[in-house]
Amino acid sequence: MRQVVESVGPIDMRLVPDSDLRSIVAAEKSDLRRVAAEKELAFRAAHRNAASAHAHRPH
């Protein structure tokens, strides 16, 4: 995946699986890609937490 990202250029982080985002955060040399991956993971975590809180709310 990393070689593809490096050869392709800009990518839509919304389409990248969590596991690949974590790999980008851990090993990416490009600060922009690493920060974008961190932000996408944080967004997904916040979205999961919000959805979980909504699901457990009394009706």
C-alpha positions in Angstrom: 0.0 0.0 0.0 2.7 2.4 0.9 4.5 2.1 -2.4 1.2 2.7 -4.2 0.6 5.8 -2.1 4.1 7.1 -2.9 3.8 6.5 -6.6 0.2 7.7 -7.0 0.5 11.0 -5.1 -2.5 12.6 -3.3 -5.1 10.1 -2.1 -8.5 10.4 -0.5 -7.9 9.3 3.1 -11.6 8.5 3.5 -11.1 5.5 1.2 -8.2 4.0 3.1 -8.8 1.2 5.7 -8.0 2.0 9.3 -5.1 -0.5 9.3 -3.5 1.2 6.4 -4.0 4.6 8.0 -2.2 3.4 11.1 0.7 2.2 8.9 0.8 5.6 7.3 0.9 7.3 10.7 3.7 5.0 11.9 6.0 5.0 8.9 5.1 7.8 6.4 7.9 10.2 5.6 5.5 12.9 4.3 4.3 15.1 7.1 1.2 16.1 5.2 0.1 12.5 4.6 0.9 11.5 8.2 -1.1 14.4 9.6 -4.0 13.7 7.2 -4.0 10.0 8.3 -4.0 11.0 12.0 -6.9 13.4 11.4 -8.9 10.8 9.5 -8.3 8.2 12.3 -9.4 10.8 14.9 -12.5 11.7 12.9 -13.5 8.0 12.6 -12.9 7.4 16.3 -15.1 10.5 17.2 -17.8 9.3 14.8 -17.7 5.8 16.3 -18.0 7.2 19.8 -20.9 9.5 18.9 -22.7 6.6 17.2 -22.1 4.4 20.2 -23.3 7.0 22.7 -26.5 7.6 20.5 -27.1 3.8 20.4 -26.9 3.5 24.2 -29.1 6.5 24.9 -32.5 5.6 26.5 -35.5 6.1 24.2 
